[in-house]
Amino acid sequence: MKKKATKTTRTKRGRAFEECVAAVVQAIDPQAIVRQGTWIDGPDGRRDRDVSIEGTVDDVPYSALIECKDYDRTTTGPVGIAVVDALDSKRRDCASDIAIICSNAGFTDPAIRKAQRVGIVLIGVFRQDDGRIRHQLFDHVYFRRLKIDHLGFRLEHVHEGTTRNCTDISATFQGRPVANWLCHWSRSIIMSNPIGGGHYTGLFEFKRPTAFDVAGGSSFVATQMFAELILSGGWFEQSAIIDGTAGVYDFVRRRVRVGAGPYQVHLKDMDVTKGTPIDYPPGAEVDISAGLARGEVWLQLLYLQDANCHEPIPPLEDLIVERDLDPVVSGLPPQLQRAGIGSSAGGPQRTFYVSVNPKVGPGHTFTLTSPGQKG
């Protein structure tokens, strides 16, 4: 039987990157006890601990061990599987509940697979203008670039098996163009689903026959509306810098964790007019309900062309049966199907952060700003 780690700790010589990691972790969880540069007596001798944490989550105590690797991605390259193997052994010797590797240089695919299998967390840290972070935090950013090629609708009246159509795209309801509602609804569909180029249709049934004003001063009584949306474009991949006030980036789950209070998160050096086309993004980019914990942020960029929606918007939601207002697109490939959106009872809210920013081109920075949040 192996000897358990004792509580005897000693201070070891500190390093700037470790000190910065400890400072960021402390800022995120001010109630936790965070120590940098210590070592502990293990069953086979002394074990270094770059950063250690003792805290509580939902009144349950935990201990965490962070291994810091201040690698240069251009020379040393990303962290490999050997580091994961070593920490997997060390966490047992140190009797830590959670094991974490921090590297701004990223991780190799074998390292990521092994970490996922054995439950080791892979992170990077950012803290704007902190010189102790010698190397910027890079990772692949996945985004969609789409163009609306066609957006159309027709009003229909269905009675006893007979259908009459009205294709007047200038039709209005209460003096407001139906096309305005459809444009805004289409943008909501695009943002709520990880769809790419394709032909999408929908049928909106009205709760009761409804009169619409059409050309020539007449009206058309409709029982439903058929709509179609044709998109071109798809998913792209691009490397970018992740920065901001202070936070942690999870390379596996692709989430950003920040502390309570105001903060900013930046995606720097982006050009959404370029990028490498891909068929599908990683699963974490699709499933927004995959473990979004308190204090975490999920970011996704969408560059949508030719979607200049206008006001005023007619209140068609009040007329349409509820089932037809479901924004989830059915029949998508398995790689693009999202798990249920929403939160379990008492759990964190799953939130879309949508930024409408017309600036595109080389070297652009996309910023999420929050006035503050509860810890």
C-alpha positions as CSV (number, residue, x, y, z in Angstrom):
1,M,0.0,0.0,0.0
2,K,1.3,3.4,-1.0
3,K,2.1,5.9,1.7
4,K,-0.3,8.9,1.5
5,A,1.0,12.4,1.0
6,T,1.6,14.3,4.2
7,K,0.6,17.9,4.9
8,T,4.2,19.0,5.2
9,T,4.8,21.8,2.7
10,R,7.8,24.0,1.9
11,T,8.3,26.9,-0.3
12,K,10.3,26.5,-3.5
13,R,11.8,29.1,-5.7
14,G,9.1,31.0,-7.5
15,R,8.7,31.7,-11.2
16,A,6.9,34.6,-12.8
17,F,4.4,32.5,-14.8
18,E,3.4,30.5,-11.8
19,E,2.9,33.7,-9.8
20,C,0.6,35.1,-12.6
21,V,-1.4,31.8,-12.8
22,A,-1.9,31.9,-9.0
23,A,-3.0,35.6,-9.2
24,V,-5.5,34.9,-11.9
25,V,-6.9,31.9,-10.0
26,Q,-7.2,33.9,-6.9
27,A,-9.0,36.7,-8.7
28,I,-11.6,34.2,-10.0
29,D,-12.1,32.6,-6.6
30,P,-11.2,35.1,-3.9
31,Q,-12.4,32.7,-1.1
32,A,-10.0,29.9,-2.1
33,I,-6.6,29.4,-0.5
34,V,-4.1,29.6,-3.4
35,R,-0.4,28.9,-2.9
36,Q,2.4,29.2,-5.5
37,G,5.7,27.5,-5.4
38,T,5.4,24.8,-2.7
39,W,6.3,21.1,-2.5
40,I,4.8,18.3,-0.5
41,D,6.2,15.0,0.9
42,G,4.8,12.2,-1.2
43,P,5.1,8.4,-0.8
44,D,8.3,8.4,-2.9
45,G,9.8,11.7,-1.8
46,R,9.3,15.4,-2.4
47,R,6.8,16.5,-5.1
48,D,6.8,20.1,-6.5
49,R,3.5,22.0,-6.7
50,D,3.6,24.9,-9.0
51,V,0.2,26.2,-7.9
52,S,-2.2,24.6,-5.4
53,I,-5.7,25.5,-4.5
54,E,-8.0,24.7,-1.6
55,G,-11.6,25.8,-1.9
56,T,-15.2,24.8,-1.9
57,V,-17.8,24.4,-4.6
58,D,-21.4,24.3,-3.3
59,D,-20.1,23.9,0.2
60,V,-18.1,20.8,-0.8
61,P,-14.3,21.2,-0.2
62,Y,-11.8,20.4,-2.9
63,S,-8.1,20.5,-3.6
64,A,-6.5,21.3,-6.9
65,L,-3.0,21.1,-8.4
66,I,-1.9,23.2,-11.3
67,E,1.2,22.3,-13.3
68,C,2.5,25.4,-15.2
69,K,4.4,25.1,-18.5
70,D,5.6,28.4,-19.8
71,Y,6.3,27.1,-23.3
72,D,7.0,29.1,-26.5
73,R,4.7,27.7,-29.2
74,T,7.1,28.8,-31.9
75,T,10.1,27.0,-30.5
76,T,9.2,24.5,-27.9
77,G,5.8,23.7,-29.4
78,P,2.6,22.7,-27.5
79,V,2.6,20.6,-24.4
80,G,2.7,16.8,-25.2
81,I,1.3,13.7,-23.7
82,A,4.3,13.1,-21.4
83,V,3.4,16.1,-19.3
84,V,-0.1,14.7,-18.9
85,D,1.3,11.3,-17.9
86,A,3.5,12.9,-15.3
87,L,0.8,15.0,-13.7
88,D,-1.6,11.9,-13.7
89,S,1.0,10.3,-11.4
90,K,1.7,13.4,-9.3
91,R,-2.0,14.1,-8.5
92,R,-2.2,10.6,-6.9
93,D,0.9,11.3,-4.8
94,C,-0.4,14.7,-3.8
95,A,-3.9,13.4,-3.1
96,S,-5.4,16.2,-5.2
97,D,-9.1,16.1,-6.3
98,I,-8.4,18.1,-9.4
99,A,-5.3,18.2,-11.7
100,I,-4.7,21.0,-14.2
101,I,-2.0,21.8,-16.7
102,C,-1.6,25.5,-17.6
103,S,0.1,26.3,-20.9
104,N,-0.5,29.2,-23.3
105,A,1.3,27.3,-26.0
106,G,-1.6,24.8,-26.4
107,F,-1.5,21.0,-26.3
108,T,-0.9,18.2,-28.8
109,D,-3.9,16.1,-29.9
110,P,-2.5,13.0,-28.0
111,A,-2.2,15.1,-24.9
112,I,-5.8,16.3,-25.2
113,R,-7.1,12.8,-25.7
114,K,-5.2,11.5,-22.7
115,A,-6.3,14.4,-20.5
116,Q,-9.9,13.8,-21.4
117,R,-9.6,10.1,-20.7
118,V,-8.0,10.5,-17.2
119,G,-9.9,13.7,-16.2
120,I,-7.1,16.3,-16.3
121,V,-8.0,19.9,-17.2
122,L,-6.0,21.8,-19.8
123,I,-6.0,25.6,-19.6
124,G,-4.3,28.8,-20.5
125,V,-4.5,32.1,-18.7
126,F,-4.8,35.7,-19.8
127,R,-4.4,38.9,-17.9
128,Q,-4.1,42.0,-20.0
129,D,-0.8,43.9,-19.8
130,D,0.7,41.4,-17.3
131,G,4.4,41.0,-18.3
132,R,4.7,37.7,-16.4
133,I,2.8,36.1,-19.2
134,R,5.6,35.9,-21.8
135,H,3.6,34.2,-24.5
136,Q,0.2,35.1,-25.7
137,L,-2.7,32.7,-25.5
138,F,-3.5,31.3,-28.9
139,D,-6.0,28.8,-30.0
140,H,-8.1,27.9,-33.1
141,V,-11.3,30.0,-33.3
142,Y,-14.2,28.5,-35.2
143,F,-16.8,30.8,-36.8
144,R,-19.4,30.9,-39.5
145,R,-19.4,33.2,-42.5
146,L,-22.8,33.2,-44.2
147,K,-24.6,35.1,-46.9
148,I,-28.4,35.3,-47.3
149,D,-28.9,34.6,-51.0
150,H,-32.6,34.5,-50.9
151,L,-35.4,35.2,-48.4
152,G,-39.0,34.9,-49.4
153,F,-42.5,34.0,-48.3
154,R,-46.0,33.5,-49.5
155,L,-49.3,33.7,-47.6
156,E,-51.6,30.8,-48.0
157,H,-55.2,30.1,-47.3
158,V,-56.1,26.4,-46.8
159,H,-59.7,25.4,-46.7
160,E,-61.2,21.9,-47.3
161,G,-58.2,20.7,-49.2
162,T,-58.0,23.8,-51.4
163,T,-55.1,26.2,-51.2
164,R,-55.0,29.8,-52.4
165,N,-51.7,31.6,-52.5
166,C,-50.6,35.3,-52.2
167,T,-47.0,36.0,-53.3
168,D,-47.0,39.7,-52.7
169,I,-43.8,40.3,-50.7
170,S,-45.0,43.8,-49.8
171,A,-47.8,42.4,-47.7
172,T,-48.3,44.1,-44.3
173,F,-50.0,43.4,-41.0
174,Q,-51.1,46.4,-38.9
175,G,-49.2,48.6,-41.4
176,R,-45.9,46.8,-40.8
177,P,-44.2,44.8,-43.6
178,V,-44.3,41.0,-43.1
179,A,-40.8,40.9,-44.7
180,N,-39.4,42.8,-41.7
181,W,-40.6,40.1,-39.3
182,L,-39.3,37.3,-41.5
183,C,-35.8,38.9,-41.8
184,H,-35.5,39.2,-38.0
185,W,-36.8,35.7,-37.5
186,S,-34.3,34.3,-40.0
187,R,-31.5,36.0,-38.2
188,S,-32.7,34.4,-35.0
189,I,-32.8,30.9,-36.7
190,I,-29.2,31.4,-38.0
191,M,-27.9,32.4,-34.6
192,S,-29.8,29.7,-32.7
193,N,-28.6,26.8,-34.9
194,P,-25.1,25.9,-36.1
195,I,-26.2,25.8,-39.7
196,G,-24.2,26.5,-42.8
197,G,-25.1,27.0,-46.4
198,G,-28.3,25.3,-47.5
199,H,-32.0,25.7,-48.4
200,Y,-34.2,26.0,-45.3
201,T,-38.0,26.2,-45.3
202,G,-40.7,26.7,-42.6
203,L,-44.4,26.7,-42.4
204,F,-46.1,29.0,-39.9
205,E,-49.7,28.2,-39.1
206,F,-51.9,31.0,-37.8
207,K,-54.1,30.5,-34.7
208,R,-57.0,31.9,-36.7
209,P,-57.6,33.2,-40.3
210,T,-55.8,36.5,-40.4
211,A,-56.2,39.4,-42.9
212,F,-53.1,41.0,-44.4
213,D,-53.0,44.2,-46.5
214,V,-51.6,43.6,-50.0
215,A,-50.9,45.6,-53.2
216,G,-53.8,47.5,-54.7
217,G,-55.4,48.3,-51.4
218,S,-57.0,44.9,-51.0
219,S,-56.5,42.2,-48.4
220,F,-55.7,38.5,-48.2
221,V,-57.0,36.3,-45.5
222,A,-54.3,33.7,-44.7
223,T,-54.3,30.6,-42.5
224,Q,-50.6,30.0,-42.7
225,M,-47.3,31.4,-44.2
226,F,-44.6,29.5,-46.1
227,A,-41.1,30.9,-45.8
228,E,-37.8,29.9,-47.3
229,L,-34.2,30.9,-46.6
230,I,-31.2,30.1,-48.9
231,L,-27.7,30.5,-47.4
232,S,-24.3,30.2,-48.8
233,G,-21.1,29.9,-46.8
234,G,-20.3,27.7,-43.8
235,W,-17.8,27.1,-41.0
236,F,-14.2,28.3,-40.9
237,E,-11.2,27.9,-38.7
238,Q,-8.6,30.6,-37.8
239,S,-5.9,31.0,-35.2
240,A,-6.4,34.0,-32.8
241,I,-5.2,35.5,-29.6
242,I,-7.4,35.2,-26.5
243,D,-6.9,38.1,-24.0
244,G,-8.9,40.2,-21.6
245,T,-9.1,41.5,-18.1
246,A,-8.2,38.3,-16.3
247,G,-9.4,34.7,-16.9
248,V,-8.8,31.1,-17.7
249,Y,-9.4,29.4,-21.1
250,D,-10.3,25.7,-21.2
251,F,-8.7,24.2,-24.3
252,V,-10.8,21.0,-24.2
253,R,-14.2,22.4,-23.4
254,R,-13.5,25.7,-25.2
255,R,-14.9,27.9,-22.5
256,V,-13.7,31.1,-20.8
257,R,-13.9,31.4,-17.1
258,V,-13.8,34.8,-15.4
259,G,-14.4,36.2,-12.0
260,A,-17.2,38.3,-10.5
261,G,-17.5,41.9,-11.5
262,P,-16.8,43.8,-14.7
263,Y,-14.6,42.1,-17.3
264,Q,-13.6,42.1,-21.0
265,V,-12.7,39.1,-23.2
266,H,-10.9,39.8,-26.5
267,L,-10.5,37.7,-29.6
268,K,-7.5,39.5,-31.3
269,D,-6.0,39.4,-34.7
270,M,-9.1,38.0,-36.4
271,D,-10.2,38.3,-40.1
272,V,-13.6,36.8,-40.5
273,T,-13.4,37.5,-44.3
274,K,-10.7,34.7,-44.4
275,G,-10.0,31.5,-42.6
276,T,-9.8,27.8,-43.6
277,P,-13.1,26.2,-44.6
278,I,-14.1,23.1,-42.5
279,D,-17.0,20.7,-42.7
280,Y,-17.8,20.8,-39.0
281,P,-16.4,22.5,-35.9
282,P,-15.5,20.6,-32.7
283,G,-18.4,19.3,-30.6
284,A,-17.8,21.9,-27.9
285,E,-18.5,24.7,-30.5
286,V,-21.9,23.1,-31.3
287,D,-23.3,22.0,-27.9
288,I,-23.7,25.2,-25.9
289,S,-25.3,23.2,-23.0
290,A,-22.1,21.1,-22.5
291,G,-21.2,22.0,-18.9
292,L,-21.4,25.8,-19.0
293,A,-20.7,26.5,-15.3
294,R,-21.2,29.6,-13.2
295,G,-18.6,32.2,-14.2
296,E,-18.0,30.7,-17.7
297,V,-18.5,32.4,-21.0
298,W,-19.1,30.8,-24.4
299,L,-18.1,32.8,-27.4
300,Q,-18.9,32.2,-31.1
301,L,-18.5,34.5,-34.1
302,L,-21.0,34.8,-36.9
303,Y,-20.3,37.0,-40.0
304,L,-23.7,37.4,-41.7
305,Q,-23.9,39.2,-45.0
306,D,-27.0,40.7,-46.7
307,A,-29.1,40.6,-43.5
308,N,-30.1,44.2,-43.2
309,C,-33.4,43.9,-41.3
310,H,-35.7,46.9,-41.0
311,E,-38.2,48.2,-38.6
312,P,-41.1,48.3,-37.7
313,I,-41.8,44.6,-37.0
314,P,-45.3,43.2,-37.1
315,P,-46.3,41.1,-34.0
316,L,-46.7,37.9,-35.9
317,E,-45.6,35.8,-32.9
318,D,-49.0,36.6,-31.3
319,L,-50.7,35.0,-34.4
320,I,-48.6,31.9,-34.9
321,V,-49.2,28.6,-33.1
322,E,-46.5,27.9,-30.5
323,R,-45.0,24.8,-32.1
324,D,-44.1,26.7,-35.3
325,L,-42.1,29.2,-33.3
326,D,-39.6,26.6,-32.1
327,P,-36.3,28.0,-33.4
328,V,-34.5,24.6,-33.6
329,V,-33.8,23.4,-37.1
330,S,-34.6,19.7,-37.4
331,G,-32.9,17.2,-39.7
332,L,-29.3,18.5,-39.3
333,P,-26.3,16.1,-39.5
334,P,-25.3,14.6,-36.2
335,Q,-22.2,16.8,-36.0
336,L,-24.4,19.9,-36.0
337,Q,-27.2,18.7,-33.6
338,R,-27.3,20.6,-30.3
339,A,-28.4,19.2,-27.0
340,G,-31.3,20.9,-25.2
341,I,-30.8,24.6,-24.7
342,G,-31.8,25.9,-21.3
343,S,-30.8,25.2,-17.7
344,S,-31.7,22.5,-15.2
345,A,-33.4,23.5,-12.0
346,G,-31.0,25.5,-10.0
347,G,-28.3,25.3,-12.6
348,P,-26.4,27.9,-14.6
349,Q,-28.1,29.7,-17.4
350,R,-27.0,28.8,-20.9
351,T,-26.5,32.1,-22.6
352,F,-25.8,33.3,-26.2
353,Y,-23.5,36.3,-26.4
354,V,-24.2,38.0,-29.7
355,S,-22.1,40.9,-30.9
356,V,-23.2,43.0,-33.9
357,N,-20.0,44.5,-35.2
358,P,-19.7,45.7,-38.8
359,K,-15.9,45.9,-38.6
360,V,-14.2,43.1,-40.5
361,G,-10.8,42.6,-42.0
362,P,-7.2,41.9,-41.0
363,G,-6.2,42.4,-37.4
364,H,-9.6,43.0,-35.9
365,T,-10.4,42.5,-32.2
366,F,-13.8,41.2,-31.1
367,T,-14.6,42.1,-27.5
368,L,-17.2,40.9,-25.1
369,T,-17.8,43.4,-22.3
370,S,-19.8,42.7,-19.2
371,P,-20.8,45.3,-16.5
372,G,-20.5,42.5,-13.9
373,Q,-21.9,39.3,-12.8
374,K,-22.5,37.4,-9.6
375,G,-19.9,35.0,-8.5
